């Protein structure tokens, strides 16, 4: 069972919000500890998922309370509605991409798109911005050029089109051209996030979960990840034994996707528990070390070589959303 602070961290809510839900009867904990702490079980988490989904659909808390007790509020009905909403967002992203390609073609040919074309493009772009608003605060969005800057948006769109060209030309991600592109991608990513590990972690999680909605279809997304991986493995080869490199390749092929979600969880917990002294912090620290050992192994010399490479080569620190402060927090969490 989860304590209120643990559930709040996992759901990206405040403890005060869960207390409020309890006070109005929307989400009462199934049990309390001997010390009086609220405890939540699986059914409570399912109910919270339904509450959050209905809030995303725009319902007030009073309406959510009524809906939860009706057939429309069953877990199956909620998941079906979320799937329908996701299909809509995917269609919106495809429509925006097609619209931008049409505008680009007209501009390249030297013609000026008419007013209705620009209005349609603006409408579709605003739909895209709503995806970002589900992941970032207003303050964070102000710091992201790809959201607030037309020039940055155009640069990223051009990068996506370059990936499309590499794929259509059947250029392998391990080629020199793809790795040179991967370096430019990482450099732009660092530039537009200001090297902020928390922003990077959120962007990576959003891209992983909302590929089509943010204009990064799976084929594009997978190619970029493969090219970045090839670039970084070239650098790792200067520090790690061939056996370790092969282990890392197998790890990324089977479990690499786990890092994106884990890093995002760690960054969220750093915000909720800056000192890293809570049970959730310790649990995340243990998950981190288990995944790390699956990737690199447990040989102290290999671990030292990995850390030396990370400390020496800036390129190995680009992109994942792991900063020095992140690692320091994890060390503290594991020591408590």
Buried (B, 14 or more C-beta within 10 A) or exposed (E): BBBBBBBBBBBEBEBEEBEBBBEEEBBEBEEEEEEEEBBBEEEBBEBBBBBBBBEEBEBEEEEBBEBBEEEEBBEEBBEEBBEEEBEEBBEBBBBBBEBBEBBBEBEEEEEEBEEEBEEBBEEBBEBBEEBBEEBBEEEBBEBBBBBEEEEBBEBBBEBBBBBBEBBEEEBEBBEEBBBEBBBEBBEBBBEBBEEBBBBBBBBBBBBBBBBBBBBBBEEBBBBBBBBBBBBBBEBBEEBBBEEBBEBBBEBBEEEBEBBBBBBBBBBBBBEBBEEBEBBBBBBBBEBBEEBBEBBBBEEEEBBEBBEEBBEEBEBBBBBBBBBEEBBEBBEBBBEE
